[in-house]
Amino acid sequence: MRYFRPKSVLATLGTVLSVLIWAGDPTTVLAAESAEEVGLEIAIEARERQKGYGNFTANLIMVLRNKRGQESRRELRLRGIEIDGDGDRSMFVFDRPRDVKGTAFLVHAHKDEPDEQWLYLPALKRVKRISSSKQSGSFMGSEFSYEDMVTSEVEKYTYRYVRNEPCGDLECTVTERVPKSRDSGYSRQLVWLDEQEFRTMKIEFYDRRNAHLKTMVAEDYERFLDRIWRSKTITMTNHLTGKSSVLLWSDFEFQTDLDSGDFTQTALKRAR
Amino acid sequence: MMTARPSAVFAATLWVSFSMLANGAVADNGFLDRIEISGRLSAESRQFPDSPAHSGQGSHASGFAFEATGYVEGDDGGSFSITPFFRYDAGDPSRTHFDLREAYYLTYGDVGDSEWELRLGFDRVFWGVVESNSLVDIVNQFDLLEQPSGKTKLGQPMAHVTLSGDWGALEFFGLTWHRPREFPDMRGRLRSGIVVDPDLISYESAAQEWHVDLAGRYSGSFGLLDIGLSVFDGHSRDPTLMPAASSSGLVLAPHYERIRQFGLDAQLTIDAWLLKLEAIHRAGSRNRQLQEEDYTAFTAGGEYTLYSVFDSSADVSLFAELSRDGRGRNATSSFENDVLLATRVGFNDEFDTEFSLSVLASLDSSSRFVVAEFRRRLTDRWSFRADSTVYVDIDKDDVAYDVRNDSFIEMKLDFNF
């Protein structure tokens, strides 16, 4: 999951340096480095802090709300694993609505090449490789698109640091990122990360015509394994349709006995 | 139905052993807490507007279908899954049938960097990539009583071992208790003019249905390419139907030859394009003239998806596939030289509304099949499906000539649990 990753503090020299830099006045930083370099460094640092979770399982409820406030629910289970030198792998298994129960979705994310995605259709027992171009499409009818849901690597965007500003009780950096993929539904995104822990607080999504399409807000952060931060309530509001979707995460477990063999097409067929 | 009784006995035996196994494995927690049950109950009606081509046929098939899965996981990582299926049809009693779709024990573990998996029991296996045809898909018998398209399958008893790793997956199958295809009787639509008499079944091998068929498959993903190579040696799933005399007159006697089939399925996934190929070479089966003829057949084509069309959330997929069968006019399937053109619209709304329309046309004659499908979820538990198949200008020489008057429209209301 891209924006809601655990964040591990790596006591590398780079980390220490960038933390020192962020503690200072951003204008002095800009004097030393370009806004693009700073933006990239923030993204890399945020990514570094997400690393080291090993693997995880969690339950997810999605609440979809339309303009009139009517709700429908989706329930799914997730698992993810870090792969050395490559993107993460994740698997989604749907429990509700009942007609899609057992449908499962496997993603092998990659840094420099397109992600690989397979869909398992339990009625036909069929595994179908699907196009990773389906980035902008709605995920299960929600306001989250596929690209909002699957792991994305630092390499998939270009960055530009914009400013620092307060976000609630915290102080946030604001970075603009532009998807490199033509298939993305977005022209750009504005990302608010808190200065202290580099947790994603808010993202504004701008569509291909540069209209402010959606806003995502992440709340209820909880720390696991003493260093991994995960948001348990993530709300996506679509400003054009008035619809919204909420992700409610629960039952996080980290460093389980999952291995890469649990993220193959064979494992997809027995997912339940 | 002929096979209803043996499979009912199997099912009962399995339910009992399942309960005992589950009770033993989870003595403390209680069986009911650990068992997961899910499934679907459907009320369905299929209407045939045209008057029948053969005597004895009715005008509708209506009833209900039930399929449910019970699943329990043992403490050792093994699991047991059972999926009975039952259809009751008041309009066409020949569609009333029971099948044990699945009843298998599953266990897996690590071996070095790879992983092994064992499935033992009744199971269904899907191979292939194309939409219009199922050439390589050979492990299971089709449930013809359910759908003429052959998308629904009968459960097949098997031992299925998989080794998988980053290099792909290697699968071995030992299959026995051959499932004969079930055909409609006199009262059913979508049948041959001369009915099939299941009592006249014969097999090439002396072991008959207990012959052990073997199959293997390698599948792997290499960047943009997903590929599968398969081999099957055993009794064909497609019977040769030979005219025979019986007390009720002329009938067709199903005969299952021993065949060997090599299969290839491949898909290239490039941006929004899926380029697909399925090809087989089959030896040992008989052609439409009832003569033995080895042959090669393929289906090739592609799927292209336009995402978020017209700024909506809908996706539109376009399909084109070409099927050729080396036997030409002597082919036993309808896909001797045919092209499929199809479109599917996924609305990506909260109801997962989906609509598809496809035309399968012969390149040698006027024959065309037009299929329309619609589905929409109503609530968390209820959903609605409708589909229609129309047979247009079916050529006298076409394999499908006997069903020329059997265009139908079907509606299904599902309760999912």
Interface residues (C-beta under 8 A of the other chain):
Chain A: L64 N66 S72 R73 R96 P97 R98 D99 V100 K101 G102 E113 P114 E116 L124 K125 R126 V127 K128 R129 I130 S131 S132 S133 K134 Q135 S136 G137 S138 G141 S142 D183 G185 D259 S260 G261 T264 Q265 T266 A267 R270 R272
Chain B: E36 S38 R40 Y71 L106 Y108 D110 S114 E115 E117 R124 V125 F126 G128 V129 K151 T162 S164 G165 D166 A169 S219 S221 G223 L224 D226 Q267 T269 D271 A272 W273 L274 T305 Y307 S308 S313 D315 N348 D349 E350 F351 D352 R377 T379 D380 R381 S383 D414 N416 F417
